[in-house]
Amino acid sequence: MFLSLATFASAESTTLTMWTFIAQHQEFYENMAALWNEQNPDRQIDLQVTTIGYDDMHNKYKIALQADEGAPDLCDVELGQFPNVLTFSDKLVDLTPYMEAYMPDLVTARFEIYAKDGKYYGAPTHVGAMVAYYDEALLASAGVDYKEIVTWDDWLEAGKKLKEAVPDAWMGTVETSTQWVASLMLAQQGADWQDGESAFINTPEVAKIIDTQKAWLEAGICETCPGGQPDTEEGKAYIANNKIACVIMPFWYMSRFTGEIGDACKDRYVVAPCPVFEEGQIRSIGQGGTGTVVYAAGADTDLAAEFLVFAKITPEGNEKIWSFLGFDPINTAVWDDDSVMKTDDNAFNQYFVGYPVDALIAVRDEIGYVLSTSISPTINNYLGTTLWNEVYVDGVDTEEALVNAQDTIDSDLF
């Protein structure tokens, strides 16, 4: 149980200011400050957290860093915005030495998106590991055991069996406005969308992704996702109101099931590793998320950094990240603690079949990443507004679409 922030704050506390763009994060930080104060009577914190709208907060923060004035002591920065903030790394605290003692237990790949010149400037909120949510009973009704789905070819064949046995069911969906699954498939092939300077779109790896998902549509086992992807109102409603055998999304999507999709899918889905093209490839990557930074000219940078590590990196903080926010903890030591991750009073354990953490444990050493840099918005915008719709909706030839995509993105970048 969390404690009241006011319970342990004292007149001698150090005031630390913080900005976030998520109200639930504000509540989390305030309660972690109360725990800090309980355990550190000689280093009390008066944490003043403000929740500001996404665009407004990030714009204000970048302006404050540029002026080197008016920035809060701590700030949440969304993954897609982090490359822009990282251009001001000289005004941020290098968190590497503060996290060093915990690094052996952390999913280090998740920190690379917050790194520059070998130094880590952001503390992740979660892994965001990609997982497969399988409707176990629906698949079983078609004679399919989800545990036997290892490759994407297996996934396709399972979808065909399902469609034959349950004509109004679907194996999954194809995204047209973003690339959760496409990024996973790209990383599985050892590739990326970019290297920070150039975009890599017209490649055999991207063509393989498109042709694989086109095969799903042509086989009739998938539709394009309403709303463009599962994390939209239309996408969540589609999952709630239809027989969807597999939803491939990050681990944090569990909160969408419990909070928005609701009881229609309760006790239906089991969380499992994702398929691969070939056995031995990584079965997950971290996607989405927030990196929290410390302002180098803040009131007390040591105190701010130590509190941040306490809240987001230590096992104690990660226990709360799981139990309060329902996110996959960045500290894997927590994964093995059944008293934390396998309690039957946990809302997520109650919702899903089995224990979701088992999927994390299965891919512990197989969680990769795709780069997020200053050119990411240009790439992501074209993919999500043009490329996927061309190949999956309009039926444009894969090679033609990729040539056009590469030329257009290159033109926009250079």
N, C-alpha and C positions, 0 to 999 in steps of 0.2 A: 504494500500500500504506500502511496506517495504521501508526503507530509506537506503542511501549509508552509509556503515560503515565509510568511510572517512569523512562524513559530520560532525560528532560530536566528533571524536577522537581528543585529544589535546596532547600537548607536555608533560603535567603532568599526562598523563594516566598511569595506571598500566598495564604492559604487562602480559597477560595470554596466555599460550600455550595450544593447544587442538589437539587431534588426533581423527579422525573418519575414517570409511571405506566406507562411502556413500557420494558421491559428493553433493547430494541434501541436506543432513544434514549440510554439511559445509556452503552452501548458507543460510540455515535457521539460523544457529548460528551466522553467520556474520551479518545478518540483525537484529537478536534479540540484538546483541551487540550495533548496531546503535540505536535501540530503548532505550536500557538501558542508553546509553550516553546522549540521548536527555532528559531523565527524571532524570538523576543523574549527573548534571554538576560538582559536587564536588567529584565524584567517577568514573572518566572516565576509560574505559577499552580499551586497544589495544589488541583485541583478534586475535591471530595468529593461525588459523586453518589449519591443514594439513590433506589431504585425502590420506590414505595409503591402499593398497590392504588388503583384509580381513585377510588372513593367516599371512602376513608379519606384519601387525599392531598388531594383538593379540599376536604373538610370541615376538615381540619387547617389548610390554607392560609388559608381564609377566617377561621377563628378567630384565627389568628396575625395576620392583617392587622387584624382588628377590635381585637385587644388591642395591636397595634403592638409585638409581642414574639414572638420565636421563629420568625420567617419566615426561610427560606433566602435567600441572596443572589440566586439565580435559581430560577425555577420554570416548568415546563411547565404550561399551562392549556388544557384541551380546549375546543374551540370553543363547545360548548353551555354550558359553565360560565363562559365569559369574561365575559358580562354581569354576573354576580354579583360577580366579582372586580373588574370595572371600577368598581363603586360605591365602591371604595377607591382610586380613581386618585390621590388625594393622597398615597398611600403607595407609589406606583409611580414609576419613573423614566420620564420622557418620552424615548422613544428616537428621536424625530424628528431631532434634530441629529446623532445618531450615524450615522443611515442616509442622511442628506441627499445625500451624494456619490454614492450608488448609485441613488437614486430614478428617474432617467431610464431605467434598465434593469429596474426591478422591475414586477411586475404589481400596480399600485397599487390596483386594485379589491379585491385580497385583503387589503389593510391596513385597509380601511374597517370591517371587523368588529372590529378591535382599536383603534378610534379613539374619542376623546371630545374635543369642543370643538376639533377640528382638530389634535389631538396623537395620535401613535401610541404605544401602550403595550405592544404585543405584536409579536414577530418571528415571522412564519409559518414553518412547516417546509416547506411545499410549496404549490403552487397548488391542487391538488385539482381540476384542470380536468375537467369532464364530457366524456367521449368515447364514441364508439360502437365496440365491439369486434365486427367483422363476421367471420363464418366465410366467407371468400372462396370457397373451393371448393364449399361447400354451396350458396351462392347461385348460383354459376356453373352448377351442375348443373341449376338451374331456369331458366337463361337470364337471370339477374339480375346486373348489374354494380353492385357497391356504390357505385362512384364516381358513378353516375347517380342515387343516392338523395339528393335535396336537401331535399324537404319531407316532413312527416309523411304527407301524402297519397301521396307516392311510396313511403314506407315501408310503408304499408298495402297498396298495390298489389303491391309486391315480395313481401309476405307471402302474398298470395293466389296469386301465381304459384308461390311456393315450395310452398305447401300442395297445390296441384294436381299439381305434379311429384313432390314427395316427401311423401306423406301423413303420415308419422310425424315430420316435422320441424315446428319452430315458429319463427316469426319472432323472438319474444322472450317476455318475461313482463310481467305487471302487478303492481306492488307493492301490498301491503295493510297493511304495518306501518310504512312510512316513505314519504318523498317525494323520493327522489333525482331521478327523472324529472319528477315533478309540479313541483318547484321550478324545474327547468330550463325547463319549458314556461311557467311563470308569469313568470319573468324575461324570456323571449322576447317576451312580450306587454307588457313594460314595467310589470309589476305586482309586488306583493309580498304576503306573508301578513299584513303588519302595518306600522305606522309607529313602533313602540316604545311606543305608548300604546293603540292600538285594533287589533283583529283585522279582516282583510278576507277573509272566507270566502265569504259569500253574494254573489258577484260574477260578472259575465259571464265573466271570465277563468278562474275556477276551474271554472265550469260547462263551459267549452270543453275544459278538460283532461279532465274526467270523461267527457264525451260522446265525445271522441277515443279515450280508452282503452276505453270501453265498445264502441266500434265494432270495436276489435281483437278483443275477446272474442267479440262477436257474429259476426264474420267467421270465427272459428275459427282465427285465426293466432297467438293467444296464449292462455296459461293464466295464472291467478294464480300467483305464485311460491311454491313450497314454502318455509316458514319466513318468508313475508311479504316477502322481498326477497333479492337475490343475495348480500348479505354476511352470510349465516347458514350454518350447517353444512348445513342442508337445501338452501338455495339453491345453494351451491357443488357439492354432490353432484348436484343436478338438472342443472346445466350440464355437469358431467363425464360424466354418463351418458345424456345426450339430445342430439338434434340441435337446437341453439339457434343460429339464424342471426345473432342480434344481442343483445349484452349492453350496456346503456347504464349506465355507472357512471363514477365519477371515475378519473383517471389512476392513482391509487395502487392501484386494484383489480388492476393488473398483478401486484402481489406476491401476490394471492390466486390468480391463475392459476399462477404459478411455484411458490408455496409450498404450496398446498392443493388446488387443482383438479388440478394435476399434468400428467403426460405425455399424458393422454387428449385434451387440447386443444392440445398443442404443435404448432407449424407449421400451425395451422388459422386463427387469428384475425389480422386486420390492424386496427390502431388508426386511426380516422378521425374527422372532425368529426361532430357530431350533426345530425340533421335539424332543420328549423325549420317553423313554420306558413307563413311567407311569406319569400321571399328578401329578404335585407337585415337580418333579425333576427339577434341574437347567437346563436352556435352553442354557447356553453359558459358555464358559471358555475363558480366555485370552491366545492367542498363538502368538509365534513369538515376535520379538521386541528387543529393545536395552536399556540397563541401563547405564546411564552416571554417572561416578564416579569422585571424587575429590581426588587428591593426597595430603596426609597429610603433606608432606614436601614441598609443593608448595610455590609459591611466596607470595600469600595472600589467605589463605584457606577460610577466612570469605567472602572475596569478590567473590572468585570463587564459593563458595556454594550458596551465595545469588543470583549471576547472574544465576546459573544453575536453581534454583527454579523459578526465574523470567521467564526464557525461557521455562521451561517444566512443571511447576506446577501451576503457577498463572492463573487466568482466561484469562488475556491478552495474555500470552504465548500460552495457549491452543486454543484461537481463531485463532492464526497464525498456530498452528499445524494442525487445520482443514482446514483453507482456503488455506494455502500454500502447505502442505504435503498431505492433504486429509485423515489424520488418525483420528481415534476416540479418542477424548480428554480424558485424564485420570481424568480431573476435571469435574465432572458431572454438576456443576453449569452452564457450558457452554451449556450443552445439552438442557437446558430449555430456552435458549436465542434465540428466533426465528429470531432476527435481525442478528444473527451470523450463526445459523445452517439451517435456512430455507430461505436463500436469493436466488432469482431466477437467479442471475448471477454466482452462484457457479457451477463449471464444473461438480461436482458429482450430484448435484441436477438436473442439466440439462440432465444428462445421464440416470438416473434411473427413474422409475415410482414412483411418490410420493417423500417423503423426507426420505432418509436413516436413519436419526437420530431417527425416530419413532421406529425403531427396537431396538435401544439402550435403549430408554426410557422404552420400554416394558420389558426388561430384567435387568433393573437397579440393582435390588437386587438379581439377579440370575447368577452372573458371578463368576465362580469358577476358579480353576487352577489345573494343574498337576505339580509335583515337577520337578525341574531341578537341578541336583546335579552332583558330580564328576563321578558317575556311569552311568549317562544318555547316554553319547556317546556309551558305550558298549551295552546298551539295544537298543538304537535307531538304531545302525548299524545292529544288528541281525534282528530286526523287518523289517527294510527297505530293506535288501538285501536277506533275507531268508524266514522268517515266512509268510509274506503276499503272496509272490509268491508261496510258497508251498500250502497254503490253497485255494487261489483264482485262481491260474493258473494251478498248477500241480494236484490239486484235492486231496491232502493229507488229511487224516482223521484229524478232529480237535483235538481230544484227543492225537493222536500220535504226531502231530506237536507241541503241547504245551509241552508235556513231553520232546521232543528233544530240544525245545527252552529253557526251564528252565534249563536243564542239561548243555547245551552249554554255556549259559550266566553265570551260576554259576561257571563253570569251568574257563571262561575268567576272572571273577571277583576275584576268590579266588584260 
